[in-house]
Amino acid sequence: MSAPALATPADAPILLREMAGPVAVLTLNRPAQRNSLSEALIAELHQALAGIASDKAVRAVVIAAHGPAFCAGHDLKELTARRSDADLGRAFFARLMSACSAMMQAIVHLPKPVVASVQGIATAAGCQLVASCDLAVASEHASFATPGVDIGLFCSTPMVALSRNVSRKQAMEMLLTGEPVPAERAREIGLVNRVVTAGTERDAAIALAQQVARKSAYTVKLGKEAFYRQAEMSLADAYQYAAKVMTENMLARDAEEGIGAFIEKRTPTWRDE
C-alpha cells in the first residue's frame, strides 16, 4: 500500500537539485499535490534544464520525485481556478500547454542524457515526462496511464511523447481506455528501460546516468541529437544524415582517442571535443 503524501512547508522549494558526482538530480517536490505540473513547477524545470545545458560539470541528469506519486499530470485545481477568467481560461490554458510542451522539448534537446526515476504513478503529463526522458528506470510498484479520457480531457500533448516511445496500438489503447499500465508491462512495450525493486529506483537511475556520464560528452551530445533527428526522417534521408554525422564524429578528437585506446588496449582519456 502506498504511503500517504508527505507534508512539506509552504515555503519549501518545489524543485530540488543536488549532484551525484557528474549527475544532476532534479527532484519534483510537491508530494501533497502528487507532484502535479503547476505553471511554477514547469517553469522551474525548464529553467533548471537551461542552466544544465551549458554546465560542463553536469554530464547527465536524473528526474525524480518525492512522495508516493512520481507525477499526476497537470494541476487540475490550478486549471479549474482559471475558468473564472474573462475568457474562461483560454489564454491561461494556451500559455500553460505551450510552456509544458517547450519544457518537454527541452529535455529532448538537452545535449546530455536524461533519466527518469519513477517510484509511483506517472499519469497524463507525468507519463509524458517519463516518455520525454531518454531513459527511464521504474520501481516495480510504478504504474503509467494517460487517463484524461476518463474526465473528458483527452491526453493530446502526452500523446506526442507516448506515441514516440511505444507502438501505435499500445499508445491508442492507453489513450482510449485510460487504464494504468504496471511497471513490467511498461518495460515490455518500451516506455521504460528497467524495472527494479521498490526503493532502489533512484539509485539505479543515478547509476545508469553515471554509466553514460563516463563516455565522451561530445560523442553523447552528437549521438543524442542525431538519434532524435533521424527518427523523423525517411529511411534514405536518415542514412544520408547519419553518414554525415559519422564523418564529423570520426574527425573529432575523442573518436581518434577512443579508437586509439581500443586498439592499444588502454582506457581512453576524453577531452569532450
N, C-alpha and C positions, 0 to 999 in steps of 0.2 A: 504494500500500500504506500502511496506517495506521502511524503512528509508535508505538513501544512506549509503554506507560503511563509517565507521569512519576513519578519518586520524589519524595516530599515528606517533610520532617522529621516525626517522630512528634507534635511539639507544634505543627505548623502549623495555623492555623485552617481549619476545614472549609467555611467560607463567607466569602468575601472581599467587601468593599464599597468601592466608590470612586464618585466623582462625575465625570460628564462633562457639565459645565455644569449644567443643571437635571435631568439624568437620573441616577438612582441605578443603578449596575451591580452586581448581585449575582452572584457567580461561585461555582459549586459547585467545591469544591477537595478532592475525594477521587479524583484521577485513577487511583491504583493500584487502587482499588475500582470503577473505571468510573463514579465519581460516583453510586453507588447511594444510595438514600434511606434511610440509617440513622435510627434513632429520634432521634439527636442532630441530624442534618442537617435533618430535618423540623422539629424544634423551633427550630433556628437560623433557618430560612427564615421560619417563622411569626412569630417574634419580630421579625425584620427588617421584615417587611411591616406588623406592628402599629405599629412606630415610624415607618415611612414614611407611614402613613395620615394622621398629624397633622403631618407635617413640611412646612411651607409652602415650604421651599427645594427640595423634590423635586416635580417636575411630571410625571414619567414614570419607568418602571422597565424595565430590561433584565435578564433572567435568562440568564446564560451559563454556561460550564463550562470547566475546564482539562483538558487531555489529549485523547486521540483520541475518547473517548466523551462524549456530552452527559450521558446518564443511563441506566443499565441497569436502572432499576426499584428495587424493594426490595432490601435487603441480605440475600440468601438465607442466607449464613453466620450472620448475626445471628438470623434467624428459626429456622434449624435448631438453633442452640445452645439455644433455649428449649424444645425438645421434652423436655428432661430435667427441666423443672419438674414439680411435683407434679400439676398439671392438664394436663400435656402441652403447655403453652404457650398454652392457650386465652385466659387473661387478657391475656397479653402481645400475642398476635395481635389481639385485640379492641381493646386500647388503641392499638396501632400503626396499625391501619387507620382508627380513629376520628380519631387525630391527623393522619394523612395527608389524610383527607377534609376535615378542618377547614382544613388549610393550603391545599389546592386551592381551597376555597371562599373563603378569604381573598384569593386572587388575583382571583377574580371580583368580590368585594365591595369590593376596594380602590378608592377614589374616584379613582384615577389609572390611566392605561393601562399595561399590562404587555406587553412584547415579548420573545419567546423568541429567543435567538440559538443556533442549532443547528449545531454543527460536525461532529458524528459521529452515531453511533447514538442513538436515543431509543426505548427499549423498555419495555413494560409501564407501570409508574408513571412512567417517563421520558417515554413517549409521552403519558400522562395529563397530565403537567406542561406539555408543549407545547400540548396541546389546551385546557388551562385558561387559558392566557395569551390576552389579547385579540388579539394579532397575533403572527406568527412569521416569522422570516427564517431560511432554511436554506442551508447550504453545498451545492453540487452533489454533494458526497460524503456528505451526511447520508442516513440511512435511518430508517424508523419501523416499529415492529412491536408487536403485543400477543401474544407467543409463550407466554403462560402455559399454554395448552392442550397445548403440547409436553411440559411437565413435570408435568401433572396438576393444575395450579392455574389455572383459568380467570380471565382478567383482568376480573373483575367490577367492581372500582372504576375501573380505567382505562376500562372500557366506558361509564361515565356521561359522562365528558368527551368521549370519542371520538364517541359517538353524537349528541352535540350539536354536532359540527363537520362530520361527513360524513353521507352518506345511510345509511339502514339497511342496504341491501345491501352497501355498501362497508365499513361497520363490521362487519357479520357475517362478511364474507369475511376481514377482518384477524383477528377474534377466533377464528374457527373453524379457520383454516389456520395462523395464527402466522407467515405468510410476511412477510418485510420488504418495505416499500414504498419505492422510491427517491424522492429529493427531488422530482424533477419530477412524478412521479405523485402525490405528496403534495400538491403545489400544485394539480394538476388536480382532485383530489377535495375540496379545501377545507381540508386540515389545516394548510397553511402559506400565507402570502401571497406570498412572494417566494423565488426560488432564485437564489443569487449565486455567483460564482467562489469556490472554496475559499480560505479565509484572509481573506476580506473580510466574512464574515457578521457578525462582531462590530461592525465599523464601520458596516455597513449597518443593523444593528438599532438602534444608537445614533442614527444619522442619522434613521431613521424615528421613533424615540421623541422626538427633539428637534423634529421637524416637528410632532408633535402637541402637544409641550410649549409651543409658541409660541401655541397657542389659549388661550381663556379657560379657566382651571382650573375655574371654576364650571360653565361650559357642558359641559365634558368630563365632569365628575363627574355632572351631571344626566343627560347622554345615555347614559353607560355604564350607570348604574343602570337607566334606562328600557329600554335595549336588552335586558338580561337578564330583567327582569321581564315585559315584554310577550311575550317568546318563549315563556313558559309559559302564556299566556292564550289563550282562544278569540279568533277574529278580532274579534268585536264588542266583547269586553272589552278587547282590546288597543287598539283605536281609541279607546274611551272613556277609557282610562287615558292614552294618548298625547296626546289632546286636552287633558287636564288639565295634563300636563307642559308642553305647548307654551304654554298660557296662563300658567302660572307663569314659564316661561322668558322670555316676551315682556315680563313686568313686571320682569325683572331689569335691573340697571344695565348689565351687559355687553351684553345684547341691544340695549338702547337705543343704547349707544355704537357697537356693531358695525354696526347698521343705519344709524345716522347717518354713520359713517365711509364706508360703502359708497356712500351717496347723495352725500356730499360728496367722494368720490374721494380719501380720505386713509387713512393707516394707523391702525387703532383702538388705543386705549390701554386695556388691560384692568386692572381692579381685582379681578377674580376674585370678583365679587359680583353 
